[in-house]
Amino acid sequence: MSIAEVLETPLHRLPVVPPRPDYAPPGMSMFGRIAQMRRSAIGTWGERAYREDIVKSKFLGRNSFTVNAPDAIKHVLIDNYENYDRTHVGKRVLRPILGEEGLLLAHGKAWKHQRRTLAPPFSPRAVAMLVPHMLAATDDMVGELAGKCNGGPADLREAMQRLALDIAGRTMFSFSLEKHGPTLRRFVNFYAEHLASPHFLDVILPLNWPSPRDFKRAKFRREWTQFLNLLITERRALGASESAPRDLFDLMVAARDPETGVAFSDTQLADQVATMILAGHETTATALFWSLYLLSLDRNAQEELAAEARANGAHQRRELDVTKLKFTRAVLDEAMRLYPPAYLIARAALGPDTVAGQSIAKRDVIMIAPWLLHRHEKLWENPHAFMPQRFLPPSPQPDRFAYLPFGVGPRVCIGAQFALTEATLALAKILANYRVEIISGQPVMPIGIVVTAPDHSPDFRITRR
């Protein structure tokens, strides 16, 4: 092998290091932190948070602990998870759009009932049943992208949002959201831009005291609920499947708690639909965008992924065996390491505890930030670099509690297998058919508001393979 060939092998390439936000300055004031949180929570962490196991700070008179030690994370999210609930700020921000009866915000017995009831619809067998919906939507998007191959700019962030939304509609309802998609996106974008960022009063007021912004959220909630009921009404008009279930709606309507036999109420069903469509499509679209962005920076990785995808027939309108797309999955895993869709897990202690040698009091806040954890200097080699080979043999698997794109423990994301299947298939199909090149000169910076989103939608050029 020549020197040129050696330098061209994956182990000898210089890894791509995408731009990232600066560390927060030491001694940032409380008001400075709140102001920064409204722009992006990622900018509130200083350099210590990327190097130390636990960082203690004060916020509004309470202790806040940023935890990066895997053993301590296991304790909070598994060993003693019932002692920790979502913070009141998190509930205040999420309940208008996800509802109080959905899986994400339920707690205690209500959560256990919902988790047990939803387990069958998200089993591997159920996900396999939904793959044809995923492939049909992706093939349609691949065909649509052909119109962008004239050298002009393509907005792949918007395209991935539409793709993920189309997959959500087809897998949930067996119909495309082409008619209702623009309205749904308006709801989501309005909430993200105007109501999702916590205001100062959202932080300091008790949860049962409405803040001024809560009145606007209540108005949003009424209109959003009407829209969800419209979707459910249209789906019910199609009737139930006479043989096997055809979509998630069939599965969720038929689902029963295995211990009590209780089904979902109409309110619970609406909140589950909101949770699955919103949490599912927004996070998947984000993972796909960042994967395409990173591959546009690393042409060698892009070509390796395309070769694997084409070798498995991804350039054709046909089924794919997702288990054979190992490099594609590694790229997705690495993209979610660098840009975890859910960048923060915040929990409030319901009672005293000890975490990583620190005494935790009732109402103290524990922050487990996948953004920090996935870039922590003690846990990852070259943590800010894009290196898909981390997730391929002979590299060791990362610590179970050092890599949390879907959380971990009893409250791990129930749709993780669904999302990984959908995103891996979509990434393979797109790159098997097109080369992707970023043409924007402005650096793309991640911001953390609802998900780890780009600060702007950069322009790409796509060309046929």
C-alpha positions as CSV (number, residue, x, y, z in Angstrom):
1,M,0.0,0.0,0.0
2,S,1.4,3.4,-0.9
3,I,1.7,6.3,1.5
4,A,-1.1,8.1,-0.3
5,E,-3.4,5.0,0.2
6,V,-2.4,4.8,3.9
7,L,-3.2,8.4,4.4
8,E,-6.6,7.9,2.7
9,T,-7.7,5.1,5.1
10,P,-10.2,6.1,7.9
11,L,-7.8,5.6,10.7
12,H,-5.3,8.1,9.3
13,R,-7.6,10.9,8.2
14,L,-7.6,14.1,10.2
15,P,-11.0,14.2,11.8
16,V,-13.4,17.1,11.0
17,V,-14.1,19.4,14.0
18,P,-17.2,21.4,13.4
19,P,-17.6,24.9,15.0
20,R,-19.3,25.0,18.4
21,P,-20.3,27.8,20.9
22,D,-17.8,29.3,23.2
23,Y,-17.8,28.4,26.9
24,A,-19.8,30.6,29.2
25,P,-17.6,33.1,31.0
26,P,-16.7,32.4,34.6
27,G,-18.9,34.0,37.2
28,M,-21.9,34.5,34.9
29,S,-24.7,36.2,36.9
30,M,-28.1,34.6,37.5
31,F,-29.7,37.2,35.2
32,G,-27.0,36.5,32.6
33,R,-27.8,32.8,32.8
34,I,-31.5,33.4,32.4
35,A,-30.9,35.7,29.4
36,Q,-28.6,33.2,27.8
37,M,-31.1,30.3,28.4
38,R,-33.6,32.2,26.4
39,R,-31.2,32.3,23.5
40,S,-29.6,28.9,24.0
41,A,-29.0,26.8,27.1
42,I,-25.8,25.4,25.5
43,G,-24.2,28.7,26.1
44,T,-24.7,28.6,29.9
45,W,-22.0,26.0,30.6
46,G,-18.5,26.9,31.3
47,E,-15.3,25.0,30.7
48,R,-15.4,23.2,34.0
49,A,-18.6,21.4,33.0
50,Y,-16.7,19.7,30.1
51,R,-13.9,18.5,32.5
52,E,-15.4,17.7,35.9
53,D,-17.6,14.9,37.2
54,I,-20.0,17.2,39.0
55,V,-20.4,21.0,39.1
56,K,-22.4,22.6,41.9
57,S,-23.9,26.0,41.6
58,K,-26.6,28.2,43.0
59,F,-29.7,29.3,41.1
60,L,-32.5,31.3,42.7
61,G,-31.4,30.2,46.1
62,R,-31.4,26.5,45.3
63,N,-28.5,24.1,44.6
64,S,-28.1,23.0,41.0
65,F,-25.8,20.0,40.2
66,T,-24.5,19.3,36.7
67,V,-23.7,15.6,36.7
68,N,-21.3,14.0,34.2
69,A,-20.1,10.9,36.2
70,P,-21.7,7.7,34.6
71,D,-22.2,6.0,38.0
72,A,-24.0,9.1,39.4
73,I,-26.2,9.3,36.3
74,K,-27.1,5.6,36.8
75,H,-28.1,6.4,40.4
76,V,-30.4,9.3,39.4
77,L,-32.0,7.8,36.3
78,I,-32.2,4.1,37.4
79,D,-31.4,3.3,41.0
80,N,-33.4,6.1,42.6
81,Y,-35.4,7.5,39.6
82,E,-38.6,7.7,41.6
83,N,-37.0,10.4,43.7
84,Y,-36.7,12.7,40.7
85,D,-39.3,14.4,38.7
86,R,-39.3,17.0,35.9
87,T,-38.6,20.5,37.0
88,H,-41.5,22.9,37.2
89,V,-40.0,25.0,34.5
90,G,-39.8,22.0,32.2
91,K,-43.5,21.1,33.0
92,R,-44.6,24.7,32.4
93,V,-42.9,24.8,29.0
94,L,-43.9,21.3,27.8
95,R,-47.5,20.8,29.0
96,P,-49.2,23.2,26.6
97,I,-47.9,21.4,23.6
98,L,-47.6,17.8,24.9
99,G,-50.4,17.8,27.4
100,E,-50.4,16.6,31.0
101,E,-51.9,13.1,30.1
102,G,-49.0,12.1,27.7
103,L,-46.2,9.8,28.5
104,L,-43.5,12.5,28.6
105,L,-45.0,14.4,31.5
106,A,-46.8,11.7,33.4
107,H,-45.4,10.6,36.8
108,G,-45.9,7.9,39.3
109,K,-48.8,5.4,38.7
110,A,-50.1,7.4,35.7
111,W,-46.7,7.1,34.0
112,K,-46.4,3.4,34.7
113,H,-49.9,2.7,33.3
114,Q,-49.0,4.6,30.1
115,R,-45.6,3.0,29.7
116,R,-47.0,-0.5,30.1
117,T,-49.8,0.3,27.6
118,L,-47.5,1.8,25.0
119,A,-44.8,-0.9,25.1
120,P,-46.5,-3.2,22.5
121,P,-47.0,-0.5,19.9
122,F,-43.3,0.3,20.0
123,S,-42.0,-3.2,20.1
124,P,-39.5,-4.3,17.4
125,R,-42.3,-6.3,15.7
126,A,-44.5,-3.2,15.6
127,V,-41.7,-1.0,14.2
128,A,-41.0,-3.6,11.5
129,M,-44.7,-3.3,10.5
130,L,-44.2,0.5,10.0
131,V,-41.1,0.3,7.9
132,P,-43.0,0.3,4.6
133,H,-44.6,3.7,5.6
134,M,-41.1,5.0,6.3
135,L,-39.7,3.8,3.0
136,A,-42.6,5.2,1.0
137,A,-42.2,8.7,2.5
138,T,-38.4,8.6,2.0
139,D,-38.6,7.5,-1.6
140,D,-41.0,10.4,-2.2
141,M,-38.6,12.8,-0.7
142,V,-35.7,11.3,-2.8
143,G,-37.8,12.0,-5.9
144,E,-38.6,15.5,-4.8
145,L,-34.9,16.3,-4.2
146,A,-34.3,15.6,-7.9
147,G,-35.8,19.1,-8.6
148,K,-33.0,20.6,-6.5
149,C,-30.2,19.2,-8.6
150,N,-29.9,22.3,-10.9
151,G,-27.1,23.8,-8.8
152,G,-29.3,26.1,-6.9
153,P,-29.4,26.2,-3.0
154,A,-31.3,23.5,-1.2
155,D,-32.7,23.9,2.3
156,L,-32.1,20.4,3.7
157,R,-33.2,21.4,7.2
158,E,-36.6,22.2,6.0
159,A,-36.6,19.1,3.7
160,M,-35.8,16.9,6.7
161,Q,-38.5,18.4,8.8
162,R,-41.0,17.7,6.0
163,L,-39.7,14.2,5.6
164,A,-39.9,13.4,9.3
165,L,-43.4,14.9,9.5
166,D,-44.5,12.9,6.5
167,I,-43.2,9.7,8.1
168,A,-44.9,10.7,11.4
169,G,-48.2,11.1,9.6
170,R,-48.0,7.9,7.6
171,T,-46.9,5.8,10.5
172,M,-49.4,7.3,12.9
173,F,-52.5,7.7,10.7
174,S,-51.8,5.8,7.4
175,F,-52.1,9.1,5.5
176,S,-49.8,11.8,4.5
177,L,-49.9,15.1,6.4
178,E,-49.5,17.0,3.1
179,K,-52.8,18.8,3.8
180,H,-52.3,19.4,7.5
181,G,-48.5,19.6,7.6
182,P,-48.1,23.3,7.0
183,T,-50.6,24.0,9.9
184,L,-48.7,21.6,12.2
185,R,-45.4,23.2,11.3
186,R,-46.9,26.7,12.1
187,F,-48.0,25.5,15.5
188,V,-44.6,24.0,16.2
189,N,-42.6,27.0,14.9
190,F,-44.8,29.5,16.7
191,Y,-44.4,27.7,20.0
192,A,-40.7,27.3,19.6
193,E,-40.2,30.9,18.7
194,H,-42.5,32.6,21.2
195,L,-43.5,30.3,24.1
196,A,-40.9,27.6,24.6
197,S,-38.1,29.8,26.0
198,P,-38.5,30.3,29.8
199,H,-39.2,33.8,31.0
200,F,-37.8,35.0,34.3
201,L,-41.3,34.7,35.9
202,D,-41.6,31.1,34.6
203,V,-38.5,30.3,36.6
204,I,-39.4,32.0,39.9
205,L,-43.2,31.4,40.2
206,P,-44.6,28.2,41.6
207,L,-46.0,25.9,39.0
208,N,-49.6,26.5,40.2
209,W,-49.2,30.3,39.8
210,P,-49.6,31.2,36.2
211,S,-47.0,33.5,34.7
212,P,-48.1,36.1,32.1
213,R,-46.7,33.8,29.4
214,D,-48.8,31.0,30.7
215,F,-52.0,32.8,29.6
216,K,-50.6,32.8,26.0
217,R,-49.7,29.2,26.4
218,A,-53.2,28.4,27.5
219,K,-54.6,30.0,24.4
220,F,-52.2,28.0,22.3
221,R,-53.2,24.9,24.1
222,R,-56.9,25.4,23.2
223,E,-56.2,25.9,19.5
224,W,-53.6,23.1,19.4
225,T,-56.1,20.6,21.0
226,Q,-58.7,21.5,18.4
227,F,-56.2,20.7,15.7
228,L,-55.2,17.4,17.2
229,N,-58.9,16.4,17.5
230,L,-59.3,17.2,13.8
231,L,-56.5,14.8,12.9
232,I,-57.9,12.1,15.1
233,T,-61.4,12.6,13.7
234,E,-60.1,12.2,10.1
235,R,-58.2,9.1,11.1
236,R,-61.2,7.6,12.8
237,A,-63.3,8.2,9.7
238,L,-61.0,5.7,7.9
239,G,-62.2,3.0,10.4
240,A,-60.3,0.3,12.1
241,S,-58.3,-2.3,10.1
242,E,-60.3,-5.5,9.6
243,S,-57.2,-7.7,9.8
244,A,-53.8,-6.7,11.1
245,P,-53.2,-3.2,12.5
246,R,-51.9,-0.8,9.9
247,D,-50.5,2.1,11.9
248,L,-49.6,3.4,15.3
249,F,-53.2,4.8,15.8
250,D,-54.6,1.3,15.4
251,L,-52.1,0.0,17.8
252,M,-52.7,2.7,20.4
253,V,-56.5,2.4,20.2
254,A,-56.2,-1.3,20.7
255,A,-53.6,-1.1,23.5
256,R,-54.5,-2.1,27.0
257,D,-52.6,-2.0,30.2
258,P,-51.4,-5.6,30.7
259,E,-52.1,-5.4,34.4
260,T,-55.4,-3.6,34.6
261,G,-56.8,-4.0,31.0
262,V,-57.5,-0.2,30.9
263,A,-57.3,1.6,27.5
264,F,-56.3,5.1,26.9
265,S,-59.0,7.8,27.4
266,D,-59.7,10.2,24.6
267,T,-57.6,12.9,26.3
268,Q,-54.7,10.5,26.9
269,L,-54.9,9.4,23.3
270,A,-54.7,13.0,22.0
271,D,-51.7,13.7,24.2
272,Q,-50.0,10.5,23.1
273,V,-50.5,11.5,19.5
274,A,-49.1,14.9,20.2
275,T,-46.1,13.4,22.0
276,M,-45.3,10.9,19.3
277,I,-45.7,13.3,16.4
278,L,-43.9,16.2,17.9
279,A,-41.2,14.5,20.0
280,G,-40.7,12.0,17.2
281,H,-40.6,14.1,14.1
282,E,-38.7,17.1,15.5
283,T,-35.9,15.0,17.1
284,T,-35.5,12.8,14.0
285,A,-35.4,15.8,11.6
286,T,-32.8,17.3,13.8
287,A,-30.6,14.1,13.8
288,L,-30.9,13.8,10.0
289,F,-30.0,17.5,9.4
290,W,-26.9,17.3,11.6
291,S,-25.9,14.0,9.9
292,L,-26.1,15.6,6.5
293,Y,-24.3,18.7,7.7
294,L,-21.4,16.6,9.1
295,L,-21.2,14.5,6.0
296,S,-21.0,17.7,3.9
297,L,-17.9,18.6,5.9
298,D,-16.4,15.1,5.7
299,R,-16.4,14.0,2.0
300,N,-14.6,10.8,2.7
301,A,-17.2,9.7,5.3
302,Q,-20.0,10.7,2.9
303,E,-18.6,8.6,0.1
304,E,-18.1,5.6,2.4
305,L,-21.7,5.8,3.6
306,A,-22.9,6.2,0.0
307,A,-21.0,3.1,-1.1
308,E,-22.5,1.0,1.7
309,A,-26.0,2.3,0.9
310,R,-25.7,1.6,-2.8
311,A,-24.2,-1.8,-2.2
312,N,-27.4,-2.6,-0.3
313,G,-29.7,-1.2,-3.0
314,A,-30.6,2.1,-1.3
315,H,-30.5,3.9,-4.6
316,Q,-33.6,2.0,-5.7
317,R,-37.2,2.0,-4.6
318,R,-37.0,-1.2,-2.6
319,E,-36.9,-2.4,0.9
320,L,-33.6,-2.2,2.9
321,D,-32.2,-4.3,5.6
322,V,-31.3,-1.8,8.2
323,T,-29.0,-4.2,10.1
324,K,-26.6,-4.2,7.1
325,L,-26.2,-0.4,7.2
326,K,-23.5,-0.4,9.9
327,F,-21.5,2.6,8.8
328,T,-24.7,4.6,8.1
329,R,-25.8,3.8,11.7
330,A,-22.4,4.8,13.0
331,V,-22.6,8.2,11.3
332,L,-26.0,8.7,12.9
333,D,-24.8,7.7,16.3
334,E,-21.8,10.1,16.0
335,A,-24.1,12.9,14.8
336,M,-26.3,12.4,17.9
337,R,-23.2,12.3,20.1
338,L,-22.1,15.7,18.8
339,Y,-25.6,17.2,18.5
340,P,-27.9,15.2,20.8
341,P,-31.5,16.1,19.9
342,A,-32.5,16.2,23.6
343,Y,-29.5,18.2,24.9
344,L,-30.7,18.4,28.6
345,I,-32.3,16.1,31.2
346,A,-33.3,18.2,34.2
347,R,-34.8,16.7,37.3
348,A,-35.9,18.1,40.7
349,A,-35.3,16.0,43.8
350,L,-38.5,15.0,45.6
351,G,-36.5,14.1,48.7
352,P,-33.0,14.0,50.1
353,D,-30.3,11.9,48.4
354,T,-26.6,11.6,47.9
355,V,-25.2,11.9,44.4
356,A,-21.4,11.6,43.6
357,G,-20.6,12.4,47.2
358,Q,-22.8,15.5,47.2
359,S,-25.8,15.9,49.6
360,I,-29.0,16.6,47.6
361,A,-31.9,18.3,49.3
362,K,-35.5,18.4,48.4
363,R,-36.1,20.6,45.3
364,D,-32.4,20.7,44.4
365,V,-32.0,20.4,40.6
366,I,-30.0,17.7,38.9
367,M,-28.9,18.4,35.4
368,I,-27.7,15.6,33.1
369,A,-26.8,17.2,29.8
370,P,-26.1,14.9,26.9
371,W,-24.5,17.9,25.2
372,L,-21.9,18.0,27.9
373,L,-21.7,14.3,28.6
374,H,-21.1,13.5,24.9
375,R,-18.2,16.0,24.7
376,H,-16.7,15.4,28.2
377,E,-12.9,15.3,28.2
378,K,-12.7,12.3,30.6
379,L,-15.1,10.2,28.6
380,W,-14.2,10.7,24.9
381,E,-11.0,11.0,22.9
382,N,-11.0,14.1,20.8
383,P,-14.5,14.8,22.0
384,H,-15.4,17.7,19.6
385,A,-14.4,15.8,16.5
386,F,-16.6,13.9,14.1
387,M,-15.4,10.3,14.2
388,P,-18.0,7.7,13.2
389,Q,-15.5,4.9,13.8
390,R,-16.1,5.4,17.5
391,F,-19.2,3.3,17.0
392,L,-17.6,0.5,14.9
393,P,-15.4,-2.4,15.8
394,P,-12.7,-2.6,17.0
395,S,-13.6,0.5,19.0
396,P,-15.1,-0.4,22.4
397,Q,-18.8,0.5,22.9
398,P,-19.2,3.7,24.9
399,D,-20.2,3.5,28.5
400,R,-24.0,3.0,28.7
401,F,-24.3,6.1,30.9
402,A,-21.9,8.2,28.9
403,Y,-24.0,8.2,25.7
404,L,-27.6,9.2,26.1
405,P,-29.2,10.3,22.9
406,F,-32.5,8.8,24.1
407,G,-32.0,8.9,27.8
408,V,-31.6,5.7,29.9
409,G,-33.4,3.7,32.5
410,P,-37.2,3.3,33.0
411,R,-37.9,6.6,31.3
412,V,-35.7,5.9,28.2
413,C,-37.4,7.2,25.0
414,I,-40.0,4.5,24.1
415,G,-39.6,5.4,20.4
416,A,-35.8,5.0,20.2
417,Q,-35.9,1.9,18.0
418,F,-38.5,3.6,15.7
419,A,-36.4,6.7,15.4
420,L,-33.1,4.9,14.7
421,T,-34.8,2.7,12.0
422,E,-36.4,5.7,10.4
423,A,-33.3,7.9,10.4
424,T,-30.9,5.1,9.2
425,L,-33.1,4.2,6.3
426,A,-33.6,7.8,5.3
427,L,-29.9,8.7,5.5
428,A,-29.0,5.7,3.4
429,K,-31.6,6.5,0.7
430,I,-30.7,10.1,0.4
431,L,-26.9,9.6,0.2
432,A,-27.2,6.7,-2.1
433,N,-28.8,9.0,-4.6
434,Y,-27.2,12.4,-4.0
435,R,-24.0,14.1,-3.1
436,V,-24.4,16.8,-0.5
437,E,-22.2,19.9,-0.4
438,I,-22.6,22.8,2.0
439,I,-22.3,26.2,0.2
440,S,-23.0,28.6,3.0
441,G,-20.0,30.5,4.3
442,Q,-21.5,31.3,7.7
443,P,-20.6,28.8,10.4
444,V,-23.5,26.7,11.6
445,M,-23.8,27.0,15.4
446,P,-25.9,24.7,17.5
447,I,-28.4,26.3,19.9
448,G,-30.4,24.6,22.6
449,I,-34.0,25.7,23.0
450,V,-36.4,22.8,22.5
451,V,-33.9,20.5,20.6
452,T,-30.3,21.0,19.6
453,A,-31.1,23.0,16.5
454,P,-28.9,25.0,14.0
455,D,-28.9,28.8,14.5
456,H,-29.8,29.1,10.8
457,S,-30.7,26.9,7.9
458,P,-27.6,26.8,5.7
459,D,-27.7,26.3,1.9
460,F,-26.6,23.0,0.4
461,R,-25.9,21.9,-3.2
462,I,-27.0,18.5,-4.1
463,T,-26.0,16.5,-7.2
464,R,-27.1,13.1,-8.5
465,R,-24.7,10.2,-8.1
